[in-house]
Amino acid sequence: MDVEAVTAEATRPLRWPVLVQRWEDLTFLHWAVDPDVVAPLLPPGTRPDVLAGRTYVGLIAFRMVGLGPLAGPGLPYLGTFCETNVRLYSVDTAGRRAVVFRSLDAARLLPVLVARASLRLPYLWSRMRLRRDGDVLTYTSRRRWPGPRGVVGDLRVRLGDPIGEPTALEHFLTARWGLHTRAYGRTLHLPNVHPRWPLHRAELLGLDDELIAAAGLPAPESAPVSVLYSPGVPVRFGPPTVLR
C-alpha cells in the first residue's frame, strides 16, 4: 500500500463542503508512544501512522469559531466554543493519513449531541475557558457529561517565535487532511482542507491533565516532545467516505 506524502498544504481537492469552521489559538502538545500501544484503539481498516518507528498521542486545546453547515456562514454563538481533544495518528487502506479522536471535550452541548449522534465522534460536554495574559495562554476544562465527571484538562503555555520552516516531525503532527471514525458499523474518512499552518514555538508552563488517561491511553510520564502554538486557520470538511 502506498501511503500519501506528508504535505504542508492539502493536495486532495474538496468541492462540496459539509462543514465550515475556524480553529483559533491552538496549542499542540505531543508525546511519542509505541505503535503497538495505540493500534488496538484505532478503527478497523486503519493502523498507526509512524515517523521513524514512533507514533504520537496529541493533546490539542483551542477555540472553535463559527462552526456551521455547508459553505457557511457559521453559527455565531452555538458554533463558537472552547475544545480540547486527545488524538492519535492513522493511515487507512487507501494510504490516506488522518487523525483518530479518542475524546473531544467541548463547551457547547448542542454540537456535542449532534456530533455524537451523526458520526459517533467521542464528544463530551465540559466546562471550559481560555484566558490570555500577554504572551501566556491558559486553557481549563472540567468534564460534565457523559463522564467520568470532573476529569481535568488544564494547561498553560507561553508563546514563542514564529517557525519559518517546520521540522519533519512538526509537519507530521499538524499537516493532517482528514479524520477516521467508526460510525454505525463502518469506518469513515472525513477529508478537510485549510491553509498552511502558521506555527510558533511555545513553552509549556504548566500541565494538569487527566484527559489522556480517561481516553484509554497511558498517562504521560515525561514532558511532551513537541509544544507548538498557532493563531489558527479556516477549515472546511467534506462528506465522509466509507473505507473498503
Order of alpha helices (4+ residues) and beta strands (2+ residues): beta-alpha-beta-beta-beta-beta-alpha-beta-beta-beta-alpha-beta-beta-beta-alpha-beta-beta
